[in-house]
Amino acid sequence: GAVVSQHPSRVICKSGTSVKIECRSLDFQATTMFWYRQFPKQSLMLMATSNEGSKATYEQGVEKDKFLINHASLTLSTLTVTSAHPEDSSFYICSARGLRGREPQHFGDGTRLSIL
Amino acid sequence: DAKTTQPPSMDCAEGRAANLPCNHSTISGNEYVYWYRQIHSQGPQYIIHGLKNNETNEMASLIITEDRKSSTLILPHATLRDTAVYYCIVRDGSGNTGKLIFGQGTTLQVKP
């Protein structure tokens, strides 16, 4: 089946650091990629949607200058958490979908971000 | 996209069928029903999806009522590894702009 690879799986860093998370679709072209955040014992919350070659669309309440998304190719999207603070600690999950709208989205295994 | 309603939790005995219900009474004609599950500390795993016909794959079966207002995910022989949070989501499949919005899902506990 379709595979989405997310890297790194875990990051621990100091407050004020910027952290980049990569999301790759390994065996299909992802025209649309999604970034989610999940806090403990909560459901996934959609942060933003990105289409290859265009600017990401952010959900209400998500700071676009804080969470920079780049979707430069059909197989790679990156999320950069800029100047991360402890409240940004969370489980970040990317997802990718192929060319046809009804195709299912496939998810990466997530990145556990811990800001000290 | 239409919202869904699922019971917060269910138990199932190992080896028995697990039947997970989902209500989506406001579903529209272009919206598909998708099922995902999330095992602790992992990304969601796609299970199955359908529009109006019943669907079956190697993981599960999806039964959609004729009026499309509800559906049931069936795991025919549940194992301990099927313990997870199961999400039922409806999304517009006609274009390429629909988003998967997750609700609280159903926590399925498979017991020995």
Interface residues (C-beta under 8 A of the other chain):
Chain A: G1 V4 Q6 T31 T32 F34 Y36 S43 L44 M45 L46 T49 F91 I93 S95 R97 L99 R100 G101 R102 P104 Q105 H106 F107 G108 D109 G110 R112
Chain B: Y32 Y34 Y36 Q38 S41 Q42 G43 P44 Q45 Y46 H49 L51 Y87 D92 G93 S94 G95 N96 T97 G98 K99 L100 I101 F102 G103 Q104 G105
